[in-house]
Amino acid sequence: MKKTIITVVGQDTVGIIAKVCTYLAENNVNVLDISQTIIDGYFNMMMITDTSRSPKDIGTLSKELKQEGETIGVNIRCQHEDIFTKMHRI
């Protein structure tokens, strides 16, 4: 299993989850866990996904998700689980 962490942050608007999940489904990325909240009009979502069946590597997924985010006005980051864990360790 290739776990990746996807974070989505930005102004809340209709269709953010739909847009991200549609992209993931089209690229055979399985959502293992998802958490989302809206705080004072700001949308925050964190997803743990499995990219092992995707035909695209994590670099391509990350680049394309960033572009998807730009079209809907949010910041989307996609990182391999190991990198995310090391970056957020105290």
C-alpha positions in Angstrom: 0.0 0.0 0.0 1.3 3.5 -0.9 -0.3 5.9 1.5 -0.4 9.6 0.7 -1.7 12.5 2.7 -3.8 15.1 0.8 -4.6 18.4 2.4 -7.1 21.0 1.0 -7.3 24.5 2.5 -9.1 27.6 1.2 -12.3 29.7 1.2 -15.4 27.4 1.5 -17.3 27.0 -1.8 -19.7 24.5 -3.3 -18.1 21.4 -4.8 -14.7 21.2 -3.3 -15.1 17.6 -2.0 -16.8 16.6 -5.2 -14.0 18.0 -7.4 -11.2 16.4 -5.3 -13.0 13.0 -5.0 -13.9 12.9 -8.7 -10.2 13.4 -9.6 -9.1 10.7 -7.2 -11.7 8.2 -8.5 -10.7 8.9 -12.1 -7.1 8.1 -11.2 -7.9 5.0 -9.2 -6.9 6.5 -5.8 -8.7 5.0 -2.9 -9.8 7.2 0.0 -8.9 5.4 3.3 -9.9 8.2 5.7 -11.2 11.7 5.5 -11.7 14.6 7.9 -13.1 18.0 6.9 -14.2 21.1 8.8 -15.2 24.6 8.0 -14.0 27.3 10.4 -15.2 30.9 9.9 -15.7 30.3 6.2 -12.4 28.5 5.6 -12.6 24.9 4.3 -10.0 22.4 5.7 -9.8 18.8 4.6 -7.2 16.1 5.3 -7.4 12.7 3.4 -5.4 9.6 3.8 -5.4 7.7 0.5 -3.9 4.6 -1.2 -2.3 5.4 -4.5 -0.9 1.9 -5.2 -3.4 1.2 -8.0 -3.1 4.6 -9.7 -1.3 4.6 -13.1 0.3 7.9 -12.1 3.2 8.5 -9.7 2.9 10.7 -6.7 4.7 13.6 -8.4 2.1 13.6 -11.2 -0.8 13.3 -8.8 0.6 16.1 -6.7 1.0 18.4 -9.7 -2.4 17.7 -11.1 -4.2 18.1 -7.7 -2.5 21.4 -7.2 -3.9 22.5 -10.6 -7.3 21.2 -9.7 -7.1 23.3 -6.5 -6.2 26.4 -8.5 -9.3 26.0 -10.6 -11.6 26.1 -7.5 -9.6 28.5 -5.5 -8.1 26.2 -2.8 -4.6 25.0 -2.0 -4.2 21.2 -2.4 -1.0 19.4 -1.3 -0.3 15.7 -1.8 2.6 14.1 0.0 3.8 10.6 0.6 3.0 9.4 4.1 6.7 9.2 5.1 7.5 12.7 4.0 4.3 14.1 5.7 5.2 12.3 9.0 8.8 13.5 9.0 7.8 17.1 8.3 5.2 17.2 11.1 7.3 15.4 13.8 8.2 17.6 16.8 
